[in-house]
Amino acid sequence: MANSPIVCETSRLILRHFTMDDFEPLAAMHSDPEVSRFLGGVKTKEQTHQRLLEWLSEYERYGFSKWAVILRATGELVGRCGLSPEEIDGVTDWELGWTFAHAHWGNGYATEAASAAMDHCFRNLGLQRLISLIRPGNFASVRVAQRIGMTHERLVQWNNAPADLYSASAAQRTKSSAAQVK
């Protein structure tokens, strides 16, 4: 993975572009019913392979997509976090999403990765707004969204099912960061 571009880092995590070498751990994560409960269900290896190819294509098209989240201490792929374009009510926004292997839940990795990704998106990519679409009942993701400064906007239809739309703006993030420094 040495040739895979690093997007951003925290004290515990590295967010980098996916490579085809990440297929097996990603497929294992996507085949876990607990992990996939709010993602439309378990994904086959073929579905995971197709999704990985789409992310690689999005790196070429947009310069970003979902990123592999690597545990710095071990080099293990523990999740994914990053962007996808999502159209809601005729408006396309960049959605910041995260998914982590069940064995790594409860360690704060989702919040840490999502916060680092959000900072990267606003500071380095120049994005002005991010959304997160969270299925009703996914309380862990709601807490992550709230911890990184997102606020609930409304209930929407996303992929033929309800989802809560959370959002944050670059201006809000800058104000929040400035307030924490004082």
C-alpha positions as CSV (number, residue, x, y, z in Angstrom):
1,M,0.0,0.0,0.0
2,A,3.1,2.3,-0.1
3,N,2.0,3.7,-3.4
4,S,-1.6,4.4,-2.2
5,P,-2.0,8.2,-1.6
6,I,-2.5,9.2,2.0
7,V,-5.4,11.6,2.3
8,C,-5.0,12.6,6.0
9,E,-3.8,11.2,9.3
10,T,-4.7,11.3,13.0
11,S,-2.7,10.1,15.9
12,R,-4.2,6.6,15.5
13,L,-5.5,6.4,11.9
14,I,-4.4,6.8,8.3
15,L,-7.0,7.6,5.7
16,R,-5.8,6.7,2.2
17,H,-7.0,5.7,-1.2
18,F,-8.3,2.1,-1.5
19,T,-6.3,-0.3,-3.7
20,M,-7.4,-3.7,-5.0
21,D,-5.2,-5.2,-2.2
22,D,-7.9,-4.0,0.2
23,F,-10.6,-6.3,-1.4
24,E,-10.5,-9.2,1.1
25,P,-10.8,-7.2,4.3
26,L,-13.4,-4.9,2.7
27,A,-15.4,-8.0,1.6
28,A,-15.2,-9.4,5.1
29,M,-16.5,-6.2,6.5
30,H,-19.4,-5.9,4.0
31,S,-20.4,-9.5,4.6
32,D,-21.0,-9.0,8.3
33,P,-24.8,-8.6,8.9
34,E,-24.2,-6.3,11.9
35,V,-21.9,-3.9,9.9
36,S,-24.3,-4.0,6.9
37,R,-27.6,-3.6,8.8
38,F,-28.0,0.0,7.8
39,L,-26.3,-0.2,4.5
40,G,-29.0,-2.1,2.7
41,G,-27.9,-5.6,3.8
42,V,-24.9,-7.9,3.4
43,K,-22.9,-7.5,0.2
44,T,-21.6,-10.3,-1.9
45,K,-17.9,-10.5,-2.9
46,E,-19.0,-9.5,-6.4
47,Q,-20.9,-6.4,-5.1
48,T,-18.0,-5.4,-2.9
49,H,-15.6,-5.8,-5.9
50,Q,-17.9,-3.6,-8.0
51,R,-18.1,-0.9,-5.3
52,L,-14.3,-0.9,-4.9
53,L,-13.9,-0.5,-8.7
54,E,-16.4,2.5,-8.5
55,W,-14.3,4.1,-5.8
56,L,-11.1,3.7,-7.8
57,S,-12.9,5.3,-10.7
58,E,-14.2,8.2,-8.6
59,Y,-10.6,8.9,-7.5
60,E,-9.9,9.5,-11.2
61,R,-13.1,11.5,-11.8
62,Y,-13.3,13.6,-8.7
63,G,-9.9,13.2,-6.9
64,F,-11.7,11.6,-3.9
65,S,-14.2,9.0,-2.9
66,K,-14.4,6.6,0.0
67,W,-11.1,6.1,1.7
68,A,-9.6,3.1,3.5
69,V,-9.2,3.7,7.2
70,I,-6.0,2.1,8.5
71,L,-5.1,1.5,12.1
72,R,-1.7,3.2,12.4
73,A,-0.4,0.8,15.1
74,T,-1.0,-2.4,13.0
75,G,-1.5,-1.4,9.4
76,E,-4.9,-3.2,9.5
77,L,-7.9,-1.9,7.4
78,V,-10.5,-1.2,10.1
79,G,-13.1,0.7,8.0
80,R,-13.9,3.1,5.3
81,C,-14.8,6.8,5.5
82,G,-15.2,9.4,2.8
83,L,-17.3,11.0,0.1
84,S,-20.0,10.1,-2.4
85,P,-22.2,12.3,-4.5
86,E,-25.8,11.9,-3.4
87,E,-28.9,13.5,-5.0
88,I,-31.7,14.4,-2.5
89,D,-34.8,16.3,-3.7
90,G,-33.1,17.3,-7.0
91,V,-29.9,18.7,-5.2
92,T,-26.6,16.9,-5.3
93,D,-24.4,17.2,-2.2
94,W,-21.3,15.4,-1.1
95,E,-22.2,12.8,1.5
96,L,-19.6,12.0,4.2
97,G,-20.1,8.4,5.2
98,W,-18.3,5.9,7.5
99,T,-18.4,2.1,8.1
100,F,-16.2,0.2,10.4
101,A,-15.5,-3.5,11.0
102,H,-17.5,-4.8,14.0
103,A,-14.4,-5.7,15.9
104,H,-13.4,-2.1,15.9
105,W,-16.7,-0.5,17.1
106,G,-16.6,1.5,20.4
107,N,-13.0,2.8,20.0
108,G,-13.9,6.2,18.7
109,Y,-12.4,5.4,15.2
110,A,-15.5,6.5,13.3
111,T,-15.6,9.9,15.0
112,E,-11.9,10.4,14.6
113,A,-11.9,9.4,10.9
114,A,-15.0,11.4,10.1
115,S,-13.7,14.5,11.8
116,A,-10.3,14.3,10.0
117,A,-12.1,13.7,6.7
118,M,-14.4,16.6,7.3
119,D,-11.5,18.9,8.0
120,H,-9.7,17.6,4.9
121,C,-12.8,18.2,2.7
122,F,-13.3,21.8,3.9
123,R,-9.6,22.9,4.1
124,N,-8.0,21.0,1.3
125,L,-10.8,20.2,-1.2
126,G,-12.6,23.5,-0.8
127,L,-16.0,22.0,-0.2
128,Q,-18.5,24.3,1.5
129,R,-21.1,21.8,2.6
130,L,-21.2,18.1,3.6
131,I,-24.2,15.9,4.4
132,S,-24.5,12.5,6.1
133,L,-27.5,10.3,5.4
134,I,-28.3,8.1,8.4
135,R,-31.0,5.4,8.5
136,P,-33.5,5.7,11.4
137,G,-32.3,3.6,14.3
138,N,-28.6,4.0,13.5
139,F,-27.9,5.7,16.8
140,A,-24.1,5.2,16.7
141,S,-23.9,7.1,13.4
142,V,-26.1,9.8,14.7
143,R,-23.7,10.3,17.6
144,V,-20.8,10.4,15.2
145,A,-22.5,13.1,13.1
146,Q,-23.3,15.1,16.2
147,R,-19.8,14.8,17.6
148,I,-18.3,16.2,14.4
149,G,-20.6,19.1,14.4
150,M,-23.3,18.1,12.0
151,T,-26.9,19.1,12.7
152,H,-30.1,17.3,11.8
153,E,-31.9,19.0,8.9
154,R,-34.8,16.7,7.9
155,L,-36.1,13.3,7.1
156,V,-35.6,12.4,3.4
157,Q,-36.0,9.6,1.0
158,W,-32.7,8.0,0.0
159,N,-32.4,4.9,-2.1
160,N,-36.2,4.2,-1.7
161,A,-36.0,4.3,2.1
162,P,-36.2,7.0,4.8
163,A,-33.0,8.6,6.1
164,D,-32.1,11.5,8.4
165,L,-30.1,14.2,6.6
166,Y,-27.4,15.7,8.8
167,S,-25.2,18.6,7.5
168,A,-22.3,20.8,8.3
169,S,-20.8,23.8,6.5
170,A,-17.2,24.9,6.2
171,A,-18.2,28.2,7.9
172,Q,-19.8,26.3,10.8
173,R,-16.7,24.2,11.2
174,T,-14.4,27.2,11.1
175,K,-16.5,28.9,13.8
176,S,-16.5,25.8,15.9
177,S,-12.7,25.3,15.6
178,A,-12.1,29.0,16.5
179,A,-14.4,28.7,19.6
180,Q,-12.4,25.6,20.8
181,V,-9.1,27.4,20.5
182,K,-10.3,30.3,22.7
